[in-house]
C-alpha cells in the first residue's frame, strides 16, 4: 500500500532545511507521495526511515534503458495518467520488425531505409529508435548472421527476439555493448531468458495473456535479480488490449501495484497500411512505451512520429524558436521584412510560405513567449511596443536599405502605434500565412 503524504512526513527529520529544494518537510513529503521527487533529495533521512520509505521513493513505473550513449532509449518513469496533469517525460520508442527470413540484400535494404526515417518538423528532428531482430526462421545460424549484419548496418537500438535460448545467448555476446532488449517470444524459455538477462545485465520482456500472469512473472524475475523489464500483453482483440494497457498503467500509478510498474511494448498486427498506422497511433496514445511496426514507408512513418512529438511536448511550455532575424533565400538590402511571433508552428508556417514564394525575405521572430499571433496579441505579448523594441535591437536596420515592415493582418490595429514608436512604415500583410506568396510577389 502506498504511503500518504502525512505518513511519509512522520518518517522525515522535520528540520525544514530546504536542502531538498522544498520549503518544508511536509511539502517534500507530499511531492514524494505523488512520485514527483526521489527520497535521495533528503540528506538527513535516517537509515530506518529510508527502509520504511523505500517503496514510496521509487517511481511507480520503472525506468528502463535500452542502448547506450547519446542514442540510448529511456522508457517509463512516468507519473501521471494524462498529459495535462503534468507532462509525459519519455517518448514512446518507435521501431520496426526485421526478420531473418530476408535475404542478405533484402536485409541490408530494409535496414538502410529504416536508418533514413528521420525528419525535421517545427525546428526539431524526429526519428525512429529501434530495430527488432526476430528469429522467425527458427534457424540459429540465420539469426546470428542477421544480428551481425544489423550491428554493422545500423546505429539504432536493438531488440533481440528468439525462442531459441542458445541463439539468444550467442546474439547477446555480439551486441552486449549495445545493451539490447531481449525477448523470448515463448513462455517455455522464460527461465533461460532471465538467466541470459542477469548474466549480461540486460533488460528483458515479460509476456503473458493476463495482467495477473505477467505480475507473477515479473515478481519471479525480480526475485532473481532482474530490475529492468518491459511488459508484453498477448491479446488478439485490439479493444481489449488497449483496456489492459490502460489498466496496467492505472494499477501502477494509482494503486502502486509494483509487479505491473514497468513499460509496455506492442507489436502492430494490422496488414493494411492505413489500419496499421491507426493501430500504432492508438498504442502511442494508450500508454505503449515501445511500438514495433512492419511498414517502413516514409509517408506512413512521418504522421506517427508527428503524433508522438505532439503528445510528448510539454503542454505548459509551447515549442519556440529563438527570437531573432531569419534569412529566407538570398536576401538583399531591398528584401521584405516580416514580423511574427516565436511560436514554432507560426514561424515555420510563415517560413514555409515565404520559401514557396521564391521571394528572399527577412523574418523577425519576436519574443512572444511561444504564443501564436492572436493569442500573443490578446495576452499583450505581441504589442506595438514589443515589435518596435525588437526592430531596434535585432539589427535589421543595418541589413536593409528601407524601413518597411510587414505585420500579420490579424493585428492590423497595431500599425499606427507601431509606426509612431519605431519610425518604420508598416504594411499590413495577409491574415493567413497562405496569402504570403501572392503578397510578397507584389511587394515593393
N, C-alpha and C positions, 0 to 999 in steps of 0.2 A: 504494500500500500504506500502511495506517495505521501510524503510529509507535507503538511500545510506550512505556510509562511511562519505562523506563530510557533509551530512545532520546531521548525529549524531555528528560529530566533532564540528559543530556550537553550539550545546547544551552542550558541555562539558566545564569544567572550564579552559582548556588550560594552566594548570600550569606545565605540563610535570614533575610531581613529581615522576614518576616511581613507585609509591606505588602499582599500579595495576599489575606490572610485565612487562609492556611495556615501551619502551624507550621514547615514546612521546604520547600525547593525540591522535594524528592523527593515530598512529599505533593501539592504543586501539580501536578507532572508527572503523577502517577497520575490526579488529577482531570481534567487536560487530556486525557489519553488516553481517558478514559471520557466525554468530551464534557460534563462537569458544570460546566465553567468556561471562560471566554474567556481567550485569551492576553493581552488588554488589561489584565487584572488585575495582570500583572507589569510594574512601572515600570522595571525595569532590563534588560530583554531587549534584545540588540543587534539592529541592523537586519539583519545577516546571519542571525542565529538566527531572527528573525521571518519572514524569507523562507522559511527551511527548514521552519518550523513552521506556515506558513500553512494547509496542508491540515488538520493536526490541530487547529488552533484553531477551525476553522469547525464549526458544528453539522452533524450527519450528515444532518438533514432541514432544508432551507432554511426560514427564517421568511418567510412571505408575508402581506402585509397587504392586505385589501380594505376600502375605505371610509376615512373619516377621522373624527377626533374621538373622542368617548366611545363611539360606536356602531360603531367600526371592528371588523373581524373579523380576528383573527390566527390563522394556521394553521401547522402544522408545528413545527419546533424541538423535536421530541420526542427523547428519549434512550434509551428502553427499549422492549422488545417487550411486556412485561407490566406491568400497573399495580402489582402487588405488589413489583416490583423497586425502584420508587421512587414515581412517580406520573405521570399524564398531565397536561400543562400547558394545552393549548389545545383546548377542547371542539370537537367536530365542528359545523360550521356547518349549520344546517337551513334549507332554502329550498324554494321552490315554483315550478313551471313556470307561466309566463304567456305565452300565445301571441297573436300579432297577428291571428289569425283570429276573435277575440272581437269582439263589437260594443262600442261605447263604453260602454254601460250595463253589459254583462257584465264588461268590463274593470274598471270602477270598483268594481263589486260584489265581484269576486274580490279586488282589492287591499284593499278595506275589510275583508273577512273575514280576510285574511292579517294585516293590521295588528292585529287583535283577538286573535291567537293568543298570548296571554300568560297565565300562571297563577302563583299563589302556592303553594309547597309547602315544608313544613318551614322557613318563615320566609324563603325565597328566591324571587325572581321568576325563573321560567323562561320563555323566549320564543324565537321563531324569529328568524332572522338575515338572510335573503336573499330576493330575488325574481329569478328567471332569465327574462329577457325574450327570447323566441325569435321569430325572423323566419320563422315556419312558412309564411306566405303567399308568401314569395319576392318580396313587393312592398315596395320601398324606402319608399314613401310611408306605407304602413300601419305599417311597423316604426318609422319616425321618429315618427309620430303616437302610437303606443303608448308609446314612450320618454318623450315629452314629458308624456303623461298620468301615467305612473308617477312621474316626478320630482316632480310636484305632489301625487300621491296617497299616497306612502309615504316614510318616512324610512329604510326598510330598505336594506341594502347591495344592490348591483345586479350581476348578471351579464348581459352582452350576448352573444347568440348569433345569428350570421348568416353564411351562406356568401357573402353579397354584400359584398365588401370596401368598396365605396363607401358602402353603407348603414351598415356598421360604423364606418367612419371618421367619417361625419356624426353618428352616435349618440354617439360618443366626445366630440365637441365639445360636445354638450348636457350630458353627465354627467361630464365630465372632473374637475370639482371633487369629485365623489363617489367618485372612484378605483374604477371598476368593474373586475371581472374580465372579460376579453374572450375569446370562443371562436368559432372559425370553423365548426365542425361539418363541415368539409370539408378534406381534405389539400391540395386544389388551390390554396387561397388562403393556405396557411401562410406563405409569404414576405411576403404583404401584411399578414398578422396581426402578424408580427414587426415590420414597419415601423411599423404603427399603434401597437403597444405601446411601441416605442422613442421615437417622436415625442411620445407623451403620458405617458410614464413610468408605464405600467400593467402589472399582472400579466396573463399570458395562459395559456390552456390548451393543452397539447401532447398530441395524441392519437395512438393507434396500436393496431394489432392485437396486437403483442407488446412485451415489455419492451425487447427489442433495438432494435426500430424506434423506440420512444419515446426510448431513450437517445441514438440518433443525432440525433434532432430537438432534444433539449434541448441537446446539445453544439453543434449548429448555431446555435440561438438564443442561447446564451451567448456564442459567438464574435462575435455581432453586438451584444453589449452588453446582452442581456436577463438579469436576475438572478432575478426572481420569476416562477416558473412553477408550474402545477398540472397533474398528470398525469391523463389520461382514457384508460382501457384499454377498447378496443372488444372486448367478449366477450359473446356471447349466452347462453352456458351459465353459470348463476349459480355453480355449484360451482367451475368453472374461474376465474371472475372473482375469487372470494374467495381462491383459491390464488395468483393473480397479485398481488393486493393484499398478501397476506402475504409473498410472495417479494420484492416491491418494497421493503417495509418492512425485511425482514431483510437484503436486499442493502445498503441504505443504512446500517443500524445496525451490522451485524456485519461486512460486507465493505468498508465505506466506499466503496461504488460511487456516486461523486458524480453521474453523469448520471441516477440514479434517486432522488437525495436531495431530493425535492420532495413537497409534499402531494398527496393523491389526491382526485378528485371522482367521484361516482357518481350516476347517474340511475335511479330505480326504473322497472321495466318491467312489473311485475305489474298487472293490471287490477282484480282483486278487492281491496277494501279490506283484508281480513284478510291476504291474501298480500302486498300492498304494504307493510303495516306490518311483517310478518315480514322482508321483504327489507330495508327501511330499518334495522331494528334490527340485522340481520346486518352491514350496512355500518358502522354505528356501532361495533360490537364488533370488526370486522375491518379497522380502520385507515383507513376513509374519513374525510377531513378536511372534505369537503362532501358532503351528501346532498340531492339535489333530488327532490321528490315532486310528485304530482299532487293527491292528496286533501287538502282543507283543512278537513275536519270536525273540530271541537274534540275529540270523543271519539276520533278517530283520532290526532290530533297529540299530545295530552297524554301517553299512555303512552310515546311515542317520546322526548319531552322528559324524562320521568322516568328512562328508561334512560340517556340521555346524562348527566343530572345525577348519577346514581349512579356511573357509570363514571369521570367526571372529578372526583369527590370524592376528596380525599387519603385513602387507606386508613389512613394512620397518624395522621390527625387527624380525629376524629369531628366531625360538624356539631353545633354547640352553640347554645343560646340564652343570652342574658345572665342570670346568676343574680340574680334579684330577685323582687319580688311582682308578679304579673299579675292584673288585674281582669277577670273574665269576666262580662259583663252589668252591670246596675245594682246594684252591691254596696251593702250597708249594714253597720252595725256588728254586725248579727246574722248576717251571711253566713258560710257554712262556710269553713274554711281547709284546703287540701290541700297536702301536701308531696310533691315528687317531685324527680327529678334534672334537670340541664340538658341532657341528650341531646335534641337537637331532635325526633327522631321520638317519643321518650317524651313530651316536653312537648306537642307538637301532637296526639298521640293523646288524651292526657288532656284537653287544652283542647277538642278536638272533641266528646268525650263530655259534657263539662260544658255546652258550648253547647247540645247536644241535649237536655239535661235541663231546660233553661229555669230552672235554679236559679242565681241570681247567686252567684258563688264567687270566693274568693281562691285563687290557685295560687302557692305558693312554690317557685321553681326553685332548688334547692340546687346549689352548685358541686361536681359530681362528675367534673370533667374530661371531660365529654361522654360518660359511660358510662350505660348503661341501669341500671334499678334493681338487678336481681340481680347484674349484672356489677360495678357500683359497690360493692355491699354485700360481695361476695366479695373485692374489691380493697381494702376498707376505705376507700373514698372516700365512702360514704353510710352514715355511722355515727350513733349517738345523739349523740355529741359534736358532729359537724358539723351535724346538724339543729338541735340546741339552740343552737349558735353562730349559725346563720342566723336562727332565730326571734328571737334577741336583737338582731341587728344590722340586720335588714331593715326594721324599722319597723312590723311587723304589729301589735304591741301597741297602737299608737296608732290603728289602723284598725278594730279590733273591740272589742266590749264583753265578749267572753267570752275564755276561754283554752283553747279546744279545737282540736286539730289532728288531721287525718286522715292516716295514713301508709299506703302500699301494703300489701296483705295479705301479699305475699311477704316482707316484712321485719317481720312482727308481733313477732318476737323482740326488736326494739329498743324496744318500747313501754314496758316497765318502767323501763329505764335512762333513756329519753328523758324520762319524767315526772319522774324524780328530778333530772335535770340541768337541766331547763327550767322546771319548775313548771307546765307545761301538762298538761291532761288529754288523753291520747292515745286516739284511736279508730282501730281497725284497719279499713281500708276493704277493698274487694274486691281480689282478686288481679289481675284483668284490668280494664283501663280500661272495657271494655264493660259492667261491672257498676256503673259510677258513676251513671248516671241513676236507677236504682232506689234506690241507696244514698242519694243526695242528696235525693231526694223524701221519704225517711223520716228525714232528719237533723233533729235538734232542738238 
